């Protein structure tokens, strides 16, 4: 069982997919650095860059990150360094000797004195040093998992902090959206009367030219007003707003659910706008669209 299953960071109600975590630990003559970055993504996309010595553990490390971070574009860089210089590397003598012979021959041909810098130059050439590659021991693997656990904890803590900030912003904008929706009511009653008056005025204009069945006209007015009615859209929009707010308190990953709710909000707001036929309500609809669009941008970054 992986140590990352024991992560001790408490998950906030809302968690961002943007995160950063780093851990640097020393073990005998070795030092391991684990650096994790995550950004928003629809899926779990993990990229790991690590030394050849621990390449065999790449799939295990990816699984640990996937179980912990769940979703996002995740990049992880692991460096494995030997801090004891005597054991860190050996001079690759045959390679260095060959470099010295070539440099000396070249300097003689060019009639340049190079003796004082000859060794130093040769030691800076590729493969002048050879490192001993050993297999990863069980003890080192345990140490690596502990380092990964610490980096994941730090990344989750970062995500929690970002999530808390997003949650505060959501609540503020949801309150604003509720207020905008409620502000439609006074204009709604005025709009209905305005439509009735406009139809009656039009009727009076054509009465002298056509015979009008008043009863049929009243039926058509009722039918027209029913088509223009936005009560159902307002009720559904209010329910979507309440459900969105309720989801903010869910302990599970809710990013995809919030995105679906936002789509439903946009559909109802667009319908209200198309039915409104009133400049004051249209102005409120534009404000609601602006608020919802800002919410949707943030939802894309929610786990």
Helices and strands as residue ranges (DSSP letters): G 3-6, E 19-27, E 30-39, E 44-49, G 52-57, H 58-69, E 72-82, H 85-88, E 90-91, H 93-109, G 115-117, H 118-123, E 129-130, H 138-182, H 184-206, H 214-228, H 231-247, H 255-276, H 279-299
